[in-house]
Amino acid sequence: MGTLLGFDYGTAKIGIAVGQTETGTANPLMTLRAIQQKPDWTAIGRLIDDWLPEALVVGLPYDMDDTETEIAPLARRFARQLEGRYRLPVHMADERLTSQVARQLLGRKIKKYEELDAIAAKLILETWLSERR
């Protein structure tokens, strides 16, 4: 198998992680800020060129009652845009509670909220990987 990139989509910023199908693990990479309320496609393209992922995983936000949140359609649109731009398979993964778990994993007071987004992307990617084992 190979490398995957995971995304915690937000309208202002997107957390990104890299993972391996062989080990089923992921690591936070970075958080990208939106440019004029749009994803930073240039930076995303560079990451794809650098990491050469075999697939991408985007978090799908759900509420605790199993309904999609109001941002879910935007996350789905982002996933379609990724697939169209980079011609890679794009999978969706349940991202509920990833931000809360990211805070716990950080284990200290948050200095910048951006650091949480990359950790949340790691959790999204690991969720998807664990569901495939």
Secondary structure, DSSP 4 states (H G I P E B T S, - for coil): --EEEEEE--SSEEEEEEEETTTTEEEEEEEEE-BTTB--HHHHHHHHHHH--SEEEEEE-B-TTSPBPTTHHHHHHHHHHHHHHH---EEEEE-TTHHHHHHHHH-S--S-THHHHHHHHHHHHHHHHHHT-
